[in-house]
Each structure stands twice: as structure tokens, then as C-alpha cells.
Amino acid sequence: MAAVCLSAVVAGCAAPTGRETPSSRAGRSAAPAPVGAGATATATASASADRGVPRPPAVPLALPGLARSEEESSSEAVARRETAVREALETAHRWGVERLPLKAPQRPVSKPELTPVQGVKLQAGRPPVVYRVPTDEKIVFLTVDDGAEKDPEFSRMAAELGIPLSTYVADYLAREDYGYFRNLAAQGDAVNNHTINHRNLKVLGYDQQRDEICRQQDQLEQQIGTRPRLFRPPYGEYNDDTLRAAGSCGIEAVPLWNEEAFPDHMEYRYDDQRLHAGDIILTHFRGTDLWPGTMPDLLRKVVNDVTAQGFALARLDDYL
């Protein structure tokens, strides 16, 4: 019977018989809760009392602190990426580049092993001669020789587009303004050895070759702050004495090239007239007195051609 009464109270129903009077209603309201009903009965009674009362709108479920932080961070990251792509496209178009340059993969943890394959010449006790870096990545490398033309727009364009350069500097052309090459080094571009006087080394004896190479090693260490690991012989001309002398001066590799770039065209070594993974592209620091265009014109041509063929430009010094 107690259970029946409790049920009636909880349900808010009328007295078992007869019409409920004010006194009986007051008595029922004042009656203590049955022993054993506990918090459940109290909560249920409160819910019953709230029936028909408008409730405030439901508050959206708040994510826990870490999850909310991650969600916000993810949204912010997406927004940052979209902004970065938009700004990069604006920069490319400002320089006249047709498409956004492809991004090179992260630098390798270790440099590729050089084996005697096409594009690599090995000789015991000598620095390797490399025309093409062994890699399966869709990357090629832009290298710039000599140092006669010191166009600030060229270095700014390379920096803004994120194009890495590997330069090979001859002292007699660079000495009037090594500050230009220090600036290139400061923006991450390597400044390497191209001899003191840019002579054809094949017509010189060993001692003369060593002097040309080692003195430029010393000069670049003094001017740039680092001693080069890479060396390119002027005109691509070398013999065994060249390699022996270069090795004695601390040179670790001798990169040559498979393509040569100009402001208005590209020259290819092979008949298919195409780039290949790991190819090294040669160009020069030259101006309109020798070329049909400026250094930015040259870089625009290289970037457009490389991108159109599905390649990214990577930093040669990270691979040799």
C-alpha cells in the first residue's frame, strides 16, 4: 500500500478517493518523503514540478580543453596554409612566373651514395665528378657560375620564390663585391669554388692548378665564412691533376651539368631534350651586355620550364 501511495505522490495524481481539498493538498505537500526514496524521489518530484515550464535553449556541448585547443589549432593551420598559398601565388605572378614552383622534398638525412652510374664518374682517391645526382625524386638543381653580374633583383627573386641556388664563384669576378655573395649565403645559398682566375685548368700543371683552387678556398673562407666542399672547374675542363689538386684542397665533389640555361632558352645534353631526376642545370651571373635578358628573366625561364616538366628545384649542396 505504501508503494501505491508513493507512486501516486511521485506522479502528482489525486487522492485515491474523493476530490482533493485544499487542506488535504497542504497536508500532502508538507508530508516528509517516504523513507528509502532518497535522492531519486526528490529529483523526480522536482522534474514533475517543472512540467509545463519553458526551459532555456540547450547550450552546445563544449569540447574538453585539449580537444577544443586541437580543433582551433587545426582550423588556424588550415587558414594559415590557405593564406600562405595565396601569398605565394601572388608573389609568383608578381615575378611573372606562370605557375607556383613545386616544393622540393625535405633535405635527405644522408646524402645519396654515389656509384658508377650514368652521370657519375668515380676514381679511387679523387673527388667524384657528377653530372646527375642519383635520386628517384622529381628534383633538379640550379647552379650559377662566375660572379660578374651582381643583380640584387635576382637574389631577391630567388629568395621570395624559395628557389635554392648553388653558386661557383671566381675571385677575379667577385672580389669587387663579395658582399653580394655573403648576402646569398645568408639566405641559404651555397657559395662554392670556381678558382681564382677562371683559367682552363687542363693547360696548367699540377702546382698551378692547386694554387688556383686552394687560394680560392682560402679566399672564400675569409670572405664568406665557410670553406667550400664543392668545386667546378672553369668551362668544365679538368684532368686527373685537377681532381688530385681539388682533393688536396678539401674538395669533396666536382659537379658539372646536363643542361645550360639562358634567359630565352634551355640547352640539353641529351636528344630527348628533357630534364631527368637529379639533373644539374648550369647558368651564369651575366647581364644584358652579354645576354638577351636580365638575371630575373633567366630565373623566370628556368622556374617555368622546370615546373612545366613536373620537377622541383632542390639545393645541390644537400645531396653532394
GIFENSUL-V139941 format. One record per backbone hydrogen bond with DSSP energy under -1.0 kcal/mol. NH is the residue of the N-H (numbers start at 1). CO is the residue of the C=O. E is the energy in kcal/mol with one decimal. If there is no record, write none. Layout:
# GIFENSUL-V139941
nh=NH co=CO e=E
nh=NH co=CO e=E
This chain:
# GIFENSUL-V139941
nh=5 co=1 e=-2.3
nh=6 co=2 e=-2.6
nh=7 co=3 e=-2.3
nh=8 co=4 e=-2.0
nh=9 co=5 e=-2.4
nh=10 co=6 e=-2.8
nh=11 co=7 e=-2.4
nh=13 co=8 e=-2.0
nh=25 co=21 e=-2.6
nh=26 co=22 e=-2.5
nh=27 co=23 e=-2.4
nh=28 co=24 e=-2.3
nh=29 co=25 e=-2.1
nh=30 co=26 e=-1.7
nh=37 co=34 e=-1.9
nh=41 co=37 e=-1.2
nh=42 co=38 e=-1.5
nh=43 co=39 e=-2.8
nh=44 co=40 e=-2.4
nh=45 co=41 e=-2.5
nh=46 co=42 e=-2.2
nh=47 co=43 e=-2.3
nh=48 co=44 e=-2.1
nh=49 co=45 e=-2.2
nh=50 co=46 e=-1.3
nh=51 co=48 e=-1.2
nh=53 co=50 e=-2.4
nh=68 co=64 e=-3.0
nh=69 co=65 e=-2.4
nh=70 co=66 e=-2.6
nh=71 co=67 e=-2.5
nh=72 co=68 e=-2.7
nh=73 co=69 e=-2.6
nh=74 co=70 e=-2.7
nh=75 co=71 e=-2.4
nh=76 co=72 e=-2.7
nh=77 co=73 e=-2.7
nh=78 co=74 e=-2.4
nh=79 co=75 e=-2.3
nh=80 co=76 e=-2.6
nh=81 co=77 e=-2.6
nh=82 co=78 e=-2.5
nh=83 co=79 e=-2.3
nh=84 co=80 e=-2.8
nh=85 co=81 e=-2.6
nh=86 co=82 e=-2.3
nh=87 co=83 e=-2.7
nh=88 co=84 e=-2.4
nh=89 co=85 e=-2.4
nh=90 co=86 e=-2.1
nh=91 co=87 e=-2.3
nh=92 co=88 e=-2.7
nh=93 co=89 e=-2.7
nh=94 co=90 e=-2.0
nh=95 co=91 e=-1.6
nh=96 co=93 e=-1.2
nh=97 co=92 e=-2.8
nh=117 co=115 e=-2.7
nh=120 co=117 e=-2.3
nh=121 co=129 e=-3.1
nh=126 co=123 e=-2.1
nh=129 co=121 e=-2.4
nh=130 co=254 e=-2.2
nh=131 co=119 e=-3.5
nh=132 co=119 e=-1.7
nh=133 co=278 e=-2.8
nh=139 co=137 e=-2.1
nh=140 co=312 e=-2.2
nh=141 co=279 e=-2.2
nh=143 co=281 e=-2.6
nh=144 co=166 e=-1.9
nh=145 co=283 e=-2.2
nh=146 co=168 e=-1.7
nh=147 co=145 e=-1.2
nh=149 co=285 e=-1.8
nh=155 co=151 e=-1.5
nh=156 co=152 e=-2.2
nh=157 co=153 e=-2.6
nh=158 co=154 e=-2.4
nh=159 co=155 e=-2.0
nh=160 co=156 e=-2.8
nh=161 co=157 e=-2.3
nh=163 co=158 e=-2.7
nh=166 co=142 e=-1.5
nh=167 co=190 e=-2.9
nh=168 co=144 e=-2.6
nh=169 co=192 e=-2.6
nh=170 co=146 e=-2.2
nh=171 co=195 e=-1.5
nh=172 co=196 e=-2.3
nh=173 co=170 e=-1.1
nh=174 co=170 e=-1.7
nh=175 co=171 e=-2.7
nh=177 co=174 e=-2.2
nh=180 co=177 e=-1.1
nh=182 co=178 e=-2.2
nh=183 co=179 e=-2.1
nh=184 co=180 e=-1.6
nh=185 co=181 e=-2.4
nh=186 co=182 e=-2.2
nh=187 co=183 e=-1.4
nh=188 co=185 e=-1.6
nh=189 co=184 e=-2.4
nh=190 co=165 e=-1.3
nh=192 co=167 e=-3.0
nh=193 co=230 e=-1.8
nh=194 co=169 e=-1.6
nh=203 co=200 e=-1.3
nh=204 co=201 e=-1.8
nh=209 co=205 e=-2.4
nh=210 co=206 e=-2.8
nh=211 co=207 e=-2.0
nh=212 co=208 e=-2.2
nh=213 co=209 e=-2.2
nh=214 co=210 e=-3.1
nh=215 co=211 e=-1.9
nh=217 co=213 e=-1.8
nh=218 co=214 e=-2.3
nh=219 co=215 e=-2.4
nh=220 co=216 e=-2.7
nh=221 co=217 e=-2.1
nh=222 co=218 e=-2.1
nh=223 co=219 e=-2.8
nh=224 co=220 e=-3.0
nh=225 co=220 e=-1.1
nh=231 co=253 e=-1.7
nh=232 co=193 e=-2.3
nh=236 co=233 e=-2.2
nh=237 co=234 e=-1.8
nh=243 co=239 e=-1.8
nh=244 co=240 e=-2.7
nh=245 co=241 e=-2.8
nh=246 co=242 e=-2.7
nh=247 co=243 e=-2.5
nh=248 co=244 e=-1.7
nh=249 co=245 e=-1.0
nh=250 co=247 e=-1.3
nh=251 co=246 e=-2.4
nh=252 co=229 e=-3.5
nh=253 co=229 e=-1.3
nh=254 co=128 e=-3.0
nh=256 co=130 e=-3.1
nh=258 co=280 e=-2.6
nh=259 co=280 e=-1.5
nh=260 co=267 e=-2.3
nh=261 co=282 e=-3.1
nh=262 co=265 e=-2.4
nh=267 co=260 e=-3.0
nh=269 co=258 e=-1.7
nh=273 co=270 e=-1.8
nh=278 co=139 e=-3.4
nh=279 co=276 e=-2.4
nh=280 co=131 e=-1.3
nh=281 co=141 e=-3.4
nh=282 co=259 e=-3.2
nh=283 co=143 e=-1.4
nh=285 co=145 e=-2.3
nh=286 co=284 e=-1.4
nh=290 co=287 e=-1.7
nh=291 co=287 e=-1.8
nh=293 co=291 e=-1.1
nh=298 co=294 e=-2.0
nh=299 co=295 e=-2.5
nh=300 co=296 e=-2.5
nh=301 co=297 e=-2.2
nh=302 co=298 e=-2.4
nh=303 co=299 e=-2.8
nh=304 co=300 e=-2.5
nh=305 co=301 e=-2.3
nh=306 co=302 e=-2.9
nh=307 co=303 e=-2.5
nh=308 co=304 e=-2.3
nh=309 co=305 e=-1.4
nh=310 co=307 e=-1.9
nh=311 co=306 e=-2.4
nh=312 co=138 e=-2.1
nh=314 co=140 e=-2.6
nh=318 co=315 e=-1.6
nh=319 co=316 e=-2.3
nh=320 co=316 e=-1.3
